Amino acid sequence: MAVNQETNEIFAGISNRYPGQVAIIDGNNDTLTKKIDVGDKPIGIGVNTVTGKVNVANSNDKTVSVIAKTTECRT
């Protein structure tokens, strides 16, 4: 789990399904705003407040997903 302190968004990994997902939660009102598919079993999340990108380490498939907040897509 990670928090973007600039936007007060909370990013939480969901690993009980394939592919894994990251839930984006509005920390101002605790509302789920979006779920984004990432790799298999997300275990670590980091937020870059300068770029707005979120990096997700995926354990089972040994990949890193990058969520670009401006486009809300993953690579």
GIKA-V148297 format. One record per residue. RES is the residue in three letters. PHI is phi in radians with two decimals (none if undefined). OMEGA is omega in degrees with one decimal (999 if undefined). D_FIRST is the distance of its C-alpha to the first C-alpha in whole Angstrom. Layout:
# GIKA-V148297
res: <RES,RES>
phi: <PHI,PHI>
omega: <OMEGA,OMEGA>
d_first: <D_FIRST,D_FIRST>
This chain:
# GIKA-V148297
res: <MET,ALA,VAL,ASN,GLN,GLU,THR,ASN,GLU,ILE,PHE,ALA,GLY,ILE,SER,ASN,ARG,TYR,PRO,GLY,GLN,VAL,ALA,ILE,ILE,ASP,GLY,ASN,ASN,ASP,THR,LEU,THR,LYS,LYS,ILE,ASP,VAL,GLY,ASP,LYS,PRO,ILE,GLY,ILE,GLY,VAL,ASN,THR,VAL,THR,GLY,LYS,VAL,ASN,VAL,ALA,ASN,SER,ASN,ASP,LYS,THR,VAL,SER,VAL,ILE,ALA,LYS,THR,THR,GLU,CYS,ARG,THR>
phi: <none,-2.55,-2.20,-1.55,-1.24,-1.28,-1.89,1.04,-1.72,-1.91,-2.02,-2.18,-1.33,-2.10,-2.02,-1.59,-2.60,-2.07,-1.25,-1.16,-2.38,-2.06,-1.58,-1.86,-2.08,-1.32,-1.24,-1.29,-2.35,0.97,-1.87,-1.23,-1.79,-2.94,-2.12,-2.13,-1.20,-2.29,-1.32,-1.35,1.07,-1.14,-2.10,-2.48,-2.31,-2.30,-1.96,-1.76,-1.27,-1.32,-1.60,1.41,-1.49,-2.09,-1.80,-2.18,-1.52,-1.90,-1.20,-1.19,-1.80,0.91,-2.21,-2.15,-1.72,-2.04,-1.76,-1.67,-1.03,-1.17,-1.91,0.89,-2.21,-2.22,-2.22>
omega: <178.0,179.8,170.7,-175.2,177.5,-175.9,-176.2,175.1,179.4,179.7,-176.6,178.7,175.0,-172.1,-177.5,177.7,176.3,-6.9,175.4,179.0,169.3,176.2,175.7,-174.9,175.0,-177.5,178.9,-178.6,177.4,-179.9,174.2,-177.9,-176.8,168.7,-178.3,177.4,175.2,179.8,-175.9,176.9,176.2,-176.5,-178.7,-178.7,176.8,-178.6,172.4,-175.6,178.2,-177.8,-176.3,-179.3,178.5,179.3,-177.1,175.6,-178.3,-170.7,-170.8,-179.9,174.3,178.5,172.5,174.7,177.7,178.1,177.4,-173.6,-177.8,-180.0,-178.1,176.3,178.2,177.0,999>
d_first: <0,4,7,10,13,16,15,13,11,7,6,4,6,10,12,15,17,18,17,14,12,9,9,10,11,13,13,16,17,14,16,14,15,15,14,14,15,14,15,16,13,10,8,7,6,8,10,13,15,18,18,16,14,11,11,10,11,13,15,18,19,18,17,15,14,15,14,17,16,20,21,18,19,17,19>
